[in-house]
C-alpha cells in the first residue's frame, strides 16, 4: 500500500517561542522484565451488560481468555529496531520533545526489549493510548548545533499466523455493547457508517438470512472485494471510494469497517508497515468475545492472517495529546525551540528508524516488483502480490 499520509510520517513542528510544559512521560514504562503488563488486567473496571465487570484487556483483544477464538501458530522470532535520529542542523535546540508509535503485545505478537540507546541528557518512556496504540516518548533539554541524538530500541518480535477456529457457527453479534466496545462503533476519520449505500448494503445482507453471524460478516467482506476495485491512489473518504468503486487497502478496509459497524458489529483497522487490514468482533455462545482479522485487499483471507510484519497499532480513532481532533493513525511528532547558530541553518532534521531485520529484504523486493508501494502479507520465505 502506498500511504498518502505515510504511516510512519514524522511531523516536524518548530515553534520559535514555545516552551514545553510539564513532562508528558505519564504512561506505563516497558522493559524486558515487564511481563505482567500484557497479562494482568487493571483492578479498575466498569459495568457492562448483566452488571458484569469489563476486562478492558479482553475487550480490546490484548488478551484472549476463551477457548473458541482464533488459532495462533507458526511463530517466528525477528530482531527489529524502532526509534528516532534527530540532527540539530546548525541550530541550538532546546525543550525538545518527540513521540513515535511503538509496537505493543497482542495475542499474535509478543515483544521483548533487547537493548536501547538513549542520549545521556534525555529522558524516555512509553505511553499507552486508549484502544490499541503505544508511543515512545523522548524529552531533551538541549541539543548543540552540530549534535545528533539517537533514540533506538532493539526488540525481539515474535509474530504468529492466525487461523479461524474450526467451528464458526457458534458466533453471534453482541446483543449489547459495553462502553469499551462502543469505541469501535460509529464514525471515524474517513469512515462514515451513515452513508446511505453503507446502511442499505448492511441491511440488505442482514435481510438475506445468512446462516449465522460469521456468514453475515463474510458476506460483508465479499461485498467489498466484489464491488471495490483495488487501485492505488491518494487517500480519500469512503464516500468517494464507494462512488468511484475504487480504492486501495485503506479504503477497502474502511468500507468493510463501516459495513460491520452499520450491522451492529464492532470493527477496527490494524496497521502494519505499508499496509492495513480490518478486524471484526463476535461473541461465542457463552458471551465471550473475540477479534478476528481479514484481508480486505490482497489474497483472500477471512478470519485468518498469515502475516509476519509487526503490528504497529490497532484502531482508527485516536485521541493524541499533541494533536487536535481525532486521529486515524498515531503518527510521529516532534517539537522544539530553535535558534540558528550558523548562516543558512535549516530546520532540525528528524529521521524515523524502522528496521524490520530479516523481513526488510523481502519487503524491498516486493516494493520493487509492485512499483507502487503496495505490500501484501509477508510470509516466511514467500512473498505474493496484491490483486
C-alpha positions as CSV (number, residue, x, y, z in Angstrom):
1,X,0.0,0.0,0.0
2,X,1.2,3.5,-0.8
3,X,0.5,5.8,2.2
4,X,-0.9,9.1,1.1
5,X,-0.2,10.3,4.6
6,X,2.7,7.9,5.4
7,X,2.0,5.6,8.3
8,X,5.4,6.5,9.6
9,X,5.1,10.2,8.9
10,X,7.2,12.4,11.1
11,X,5.7,15.8,11.7
12,X,8.3,18.4,12.4
13,X,6.9,21.4,14.3
14,X,9.4,24.0,15.2
15,X,7.8,26.8,17.3
16,X,10.1,29.7,17.9
17,X,8.7,30.8,21.2
18,X,7.2,27.5,22.6
19,X,8.3,26.3,25.9
20,X,7.2,22.8,26.9
21,X,5.0,22.4,29.9
22,X,5.2,19.6,32.4
23,X,6.8,16.3,31.3
24,X,4.4,14.1,29.4
25,X,6.0,10.9,30.4
26,X,2.9,9.7,32.2
27,X,2.4,6.3,30.6
28,X,3.5,3.0,31.9
29,X,7.1,2.1,31.2
30,X,8.1,-1.1,29.4
31,X,11.2,-3.1,30.0
32,X,12.5,-6.6,29.3
33,X,11.2,-7.7,32.7
34,X,7.8,-6.0,32.4
35,X,6.0,-9.3,31.7
36,X,2.9,-8.6,33.8
37,X,1.7,-5.6,31.8
38,X,0.0,-7.6,29.0
39,X,-1.5,-10.3,31.1
40,X,-2.6,-8.6,34.3
41,X,-5.8,-6.5,33.8
42,X,-6.2,-3.4,35.8
43,X,-8.2,-3.5,39.0
44,X,-10.5,-0.7,38.0
45,X,-13.3,-1.9,35.8
46,X,-16.6,-0.6,34.5
47,X,-20.0,-2.2,34.4
48,X,-21.2,-4.0,31.3
49,X,-24.3,-5.9,30.4
50,X,-25.7,-8.1,33.1
51,X,-23.8,-5.9,35.6
52,X,-20.6,-7.9,34.9
53,X,-17.2,-6.2,35.2
54,X,-15.5,-5.4,31.9
55,X,-11.9,-6.5,31.4
56,X,-10.5,-3.8,29.1
57,X,-7.6,-6.0,28.1
58,X,-10.1,-8.7,26.9
59,X,-12.4,-6.2,25.2
60,X,-9.6,-4.6,23.2
61,X,-8.2,-8.0,22.4
62,X,-4.9,-7.6,24.3
63,X,-5.6,-10.9,25.9
64,X,-7.7,-13.9,24.9
65,X,-9.4,-15.8,27.8
66,X,-11.8,-18.1,26.0
67,X,-11.0,-21.3,24.1
68,X,-13.1,-20.7,21.0
69,X,-11.2,-17.8,19.4
70,X,-8.6,-17.6,16.7
71,X,-5.8,-20.2,16.5
72,X,-2.2,-18.9,16.6
73,X,0.5,-20.9,15.1
74,X,3.9,-20.9,13.2
75,X,5.5,-18.2,15.5
76,X,8.6,-16.6,14.1
77,X,11.1,-14.5,16.1
78,X,12.7,-11.5,14.5
79,X,15.0,-8.8,15.8
80,X,13.9,-5.3,14.8
81,X,14.8,-1.7,15.7
82,X,12.5,1.3,16.2
83,X,13.4,4.9,17.0
84,X,14.4,8.4,16.0
85,X,17.5,10.2,14.9
86,X,17.5,14.0,15.5
87,X,20.1,16.4,14.0
88,X,20.2,20.0,15.2
89,X,21.4,21.1,11.6
90,X,23.1,24.2,12.7
91,X,20.6,25.2,15.4
92,X,20.8,25.4,19.2
93,X,17.7,23.4,20.1
94,X,16.1,23.4,23.5
95,X,13.0,21.9,25.1
96,X,12.9,19.0,22.6
97,X,10.0,16.6,22.7
98,X,9.3,13.8,20.3
99,X,7.0,10.8,20.1
100,X,6.7,7.9,17.7
101,X,4.3,4.9,17.5
102,X,5.8,1.8,19.0
103,X,4.5,-1.9,18.8
104,X,2.8,-3.5,21.7
105,X,1.9,-7.0,22.8
106,X,-1.2,-8.7,21.2
107,X,-2.1,-12.4,21.3
108,X,-0.4,-12.9,17.9
109,X,2.6,-10.7,18.7
110,X,5.0,-10.7,21.7
111,X,7.7,-8.1,22.2
112,X,10.9,-8.3,24.3
113,X,13.2,-5.3,24.6
114,X,16.8,-6.4,24.0
115,X,18.7,-3.1,24.0
116,X,18.2,0.6,23.9
117,X,20.2,3.7,23.1
118,X,19.1,6.9,24.8
119,X,21.1,10.2,24.8
120,X,22.7,10.9,28.2
121,X,20.8,14.2,28.6
122,X,17.5,12.7,27.5
123,X,14.6,11.1,29.3
124,X,12.5,8.4,27.5
125,X,9.4,6.4,28.5
126,X,6.3,4.7,27.0
127,X,2.8,5.9,27.0
128,X,-0.3,3.8,26.1
129,X,-3.2,5.5,24.4
130,X,-6.7,4.1,24.8
131,X,-7.8,1.4,22.4
132,X,-4.7,0.0,20.9
133,X,-1.6,2.3,20.4
134,X,1.6,2.8,22.3
135,X,4.0,5.8,21.9
136,X,7.7,6.0,22.7
137,X,8.4,9.5,24.2
138,X,11.7,11.4,24.3
139,X,12.4,14.7,26.1
140,X,15.7,16.6,26.0
141,X,16.8,20.0,27.4
142,X,19.2,21.0,24.7
143,X,20.9,19.8,21.5
144,X,24.0,21.6,20.2
145,X,24.3,22.9,16.6
146,X,26.4,20.0,15.4
147,X,24.9,17.3,17.6
148,X,22.9,14.3,16.7
149,X,20.6,12.5,19.2
150,X,19.7,8.8,18.6
151,X,16.8,7.1,20.4
152,X,16.9,3.5,19.3
153,X,15.1,0.5,20.8
154,X,16.1,-3.0,19.7
155,X,13.3,-5.6,20.3
156,X,12.7,-9.2,19.6
157,X,9.3,-9.6,17.9
158,X,7.6,-13.0,18.0
159,X,4.8,-12.9,15.4
160,X,2.3,-15.8,14.8
161,X,0.0,-16.6,11.9
162,X,-3.8,-16.7,12.7
163,X,-6.4,-19.1,11.5
164,X,-10.1,-19.2,12.3
165,X,-11.5,-21.7,14.8
166,X,-12.8,-25.0,13.5
167,X,-16.5,-24.2,14.4
168,X,-17.5,-20.7,13.4
169,X,-21.2,-21.4,13.6
170,X,-21.2,-20.7,17.4
171,X,-20.5,-17.0,17.0
172,X,-23.1,-14.2,17.2
173,X,-23.3,-10.4,17.0
174,X,-23.2,-8.9,20.5
175,X,-26.7,-8.0,21.7
176,X,-25.5,-5.2,23.8
177,X,-22.2,-3.3,23.9
178,X,-20.2,-2.1,26.8
179,X,-18.8,1.5,26.6
180,X,-15.4,0.0,25.8
181,X,-16.8,-1.9,22.8
182,X,-18.8,1.1,21.6
183,X,-15.5,2.8,20.9
184,X,-15.3,0.5,17.9
185,X,-18.7,1.6,16.6
186,X,-19.8,4.8,14.9
187,X,-17.8,7.1,12.7
188,X,-14.0,7.6,12.5
189,X,-11.8,9.8,10.3
190,X,-12.6,8.9,6.6
191,X,-15.2,6.3,7.8
192,X,-18.9,7.2,7.9
193,X,-21.3,4.4,8.9
194,X,-24.4,6.6,8.0
195,X,-23.7,6.8,4.2
196,X,-26.9,5.6,2.5
197,X,-25.1,2.9,0.5
198,X,-23.4,1.6,3.6
199,X,-26.7,1.4,5.5
200,X,-28.6,-0.1,2.6
201,X,-25.9,-2.8,1.9
202,X,-25.7,-3.8,5.5
203,X,-29.5,-4.0,5.8
204,X,-29.8,-6.0,2.6
205,X,-27.2,-8.6,3.7
206,X,-28.8,-8.9,7.1
207,X,-32.2,-9.4,5.4
208,X,-30.8,-12.2,3.2
209,X,-31.0,-14.5,6.2
210,X,-27.3,-15.6,6.4
211,X,-26.8,-18.9,8.1
212,X,-25.1,-17.3,11.1
213,X,-23.2,-14.2,12.3
214,X,-19.9,-15.5,10.8
215,X,-21.6,-15.9,7.4
216,X,-23.1,-12.5,7.6
217,X,-19.7,-10.8,8.2
218,X,-18.3,-12.9,5.4
219,X,-20.9,-11.6,3.0
220,X,-20.0,-8.0,4.0
221,X,-16.4,-8.9,3.3
222,X,-17.2,-10.4,-0.1
223,X,-19.3,-7.4,-1.0
224,X,-16.3,-5.1,-0.5
225,X,-14.0,-7.3,-2.6
226,X,-16.6,-7.8,-5.3
227,X,-17.6,-4.1,-5.6
228,X,-14.4,-2.1,-4.9
229,X,-11.6,-2.5,-7.4
230,X,-8.2,-2.3,-5.9
231,X,-6.5,0.9,-7.3
232,X,-3.6,2.6,-5.6
233,X,-4.0,6.3,-5.2
234,X,-4.4,9.3,-2.8
235,X,-6.2,8.7,0.5
236,X,-9.9,9.5,0.2
237,X,-13.1,9.3,2.3
238,X,-15.1,6.1,1.8
239,X,-17.9,8.2,0.3
240,X,-15.6,8.9,-2.7
241,X,-14.4,5.3,-2.8
242,X,-17.9,4.0,-3.0
243,X,-18.8,6.5,-5.7
244,X,-15.7,5.6,-7.7
245,X,-15.9,1.9,-6.8
246,X,-12.1,2.0,-6.4
247,X,-9.7,2.2,-3.6
248,X,-6.6,0.7,-2.0
249,X,-6.2,-1.3,1.2
250,X,-7.1,1.8,3.3
251,X,-10.3,2.5,1.5
252,X,-11.3,-1.2,1.3
253,X,-10.5,-1.7,5.0
254,X,-12.5,1.4,5.9
255,X,-15.6,0.3,3.9
256,X,-15.6,-3.1,5.5
257,X,-15.3,-1.5,8.9
258,X,-18.2,0.9,8.1
259,X,-20.4,-2.1,6.9
260,X,-19.7,-4.0,10.1
261,X,-20.5,-1.1,12.4
262,X,-23.7,-0.4,10.4
263,X,-24.6,-4.0,11.1
264,X,-24.0,-3.7,14.9
265,X,-20.6,-5.4,14.7
266,X,-17.6,-3.7,16.3
267,X,-14.7,-3.4,13.9
268,X,-11.3,-1.6,13.6
269,X,-8.2,-1.2,11.5
270,X,-4.9,-2.9,12.1
271,X,-1.8,-1.2,10.9
272,X,1.5,-2.9,9.8
273,X,4.3,-1.3,7.9
274,X,3.0,-0.2,4.4
275,X,-0.4,-1.9,4.8
276,X,-3.6,-2.2,6.9
277,X,-6.4,-4.7,7.2
278,X,-9.6,-4.9,9.4
279,X,-10.7,-6.9,12.4
280,X,-14.2,-7.7,13.5
281,X,-15.6,-8.7,16.9
282,X,-18.1,-11.5,17.6
283,X,-19.1,-13.5,20.7
284,X,-19.3,-17.2,21.2
285,X,-22.3,-19.0,22.7
286,X,-21.1,-18.1,26.3
287,X,-20.8,-14.4,25.5
288,X,-17.0,-14.4,25.3
289,X,-15.8,-12.0,22.6
290,X,-13.0,-12.4,20.1
291,X,-11.4,-10.2,17.4
292,X,-10.9,-11.9,14.0
293,X,-8.8,-10.4,11.2
294,X,-9.4,-10.5,7.5
295,X,-7.6,-9.2,4.4
296,X,-9.7,-6.6,2.6
297,X,-7.1,-6.1,-0.2
298,X,-4.9,-8.9,-1.5
299,X,-5.2,-12.6,-1.3
300,X,-8.5,-13.8,0.2
301,X,-8.0,-14.3,4.0
302,X,-11.2,-14.2,6.1
303,X,-10.9,-14.9,9.8
304,X,-7.2,-15.5,9.3
305,X,-4.0,-13.6,8.8
306,X,-0.7,-15.1,7.6
307,X,1.5,-12.1,8.2
308,X,4.9,-11.6,9.9
309,X,5.1,-7.8,9.7
310,X,4.8,-6.2,13.2
311,X,1.5,-4.7,14.3
312,X,2.2,-1.0,14.9
313,X,-1.3,-0.2,16.3
314,X,-4.9,-1.3,16.2
315,X,-7.7,1.3,15.8
316,X,-8.8,4.1,13.6
317,X,-10.0,6.8,16.0
318,X,-7.3,8.0,18.4
319,X,-7.1,11.0,20.8
320,X,-3.4,12.0,20.9
321,X,-2.4,14.7,23.5
322,X,-0.1,16.5,21.0
323,X,-2.8,16.7,18.2
324,X,-6.2,18.3,17.9
325,X,-9.2,16.3,17.0
326,X,-9.4,12.5,16.3
327,X,-6.5,10.8,14.5
328,X,-6.9,8.0,12.1
329,X,-3.4,6.8,12.8
330,X,-1.0,7.7,15.6
331,X,1.8,9.3,13.7
332,X,5.2,10.6,15.0
333,X,5.6,14.1,16.4
334,X,8.5,16.5,17.1
335,X,8.7,20.0,18.6
336,X,11.4,22.2,19.9
337,X,12.6,25.7,20.5
338,X,15.4,26.6,18.0
339,X,17.9,29.3,17.5
340,X,20.1,29.3,14.3
341,X,23.8,29.3,15.1
342,X,25.3,29.4,11.6
343,X,24.2,31.3,8.5
344,X,21.7,29.4,6.4
345,X,20.8,26.9,9.1
346,X,17.7,25.0,8.2
347,X,15.2,23.2,10.4
348,X,16.3,20.4,12.6
349,X,16.4,17.1,10.7
350,X,14.4,14.2,12.1
351,X,14.6,10.7,10.7
352,X,12.4,7.8,11.9
353,X,14.1,4.5,12.2
354,X,12.1,1.4,11.2
355,X,14.5,-1.6,10.8
356,X,12.5,-4.8,10.2
357,X,15.5,-7.0,10.3
358,X,15.1,-10.2,8.2
359,X,11.8,-9.0,6.7
360,X,13.4,-5.9,5.2
361,X,14.8,-7.7,2.1
362,X,11.5,-9.4,1.4
363,X,9.6,-6.1,1.6
364,X,12.1,-4.3,-0.6
365,X,11.8,-7.0,-3.2
366,X,8.0,-6.7,-3.2
367,X,8.2,-2.9,-3.4
368,X,10.4,-3.2,-6.4
369,X,8.1,-5.7,-8.1
370,X,4.9,-3.7,-7.4
371,X,6.3,-0.3,-8.3
372,X,3.6,1.4,-6.3
373,X,4.5,0.8,-2.6
374,X,1.7,-1.8,-2.1
375,X,2.8,-4.6,0.2
376,X,0.7,-7.7,0.7
377,X,1.1,-10.0,3.7
378,X,4.6,-11.3,4.1
379,X,5.2,-14.9,4.9
380,X,8.4,-16.6,5.8
381,X,10.2,-17.3,2.6
382,X,7.2,-16.4,0.4
383,X,6.0,-13.1,-1.0
384,X,2.9,-12.5,-3.0
385,X,1.4,-9.6,-4.9
386,X,-1.9,-7.9,-4.1
387,X,-4.6,-8.2,-6.7
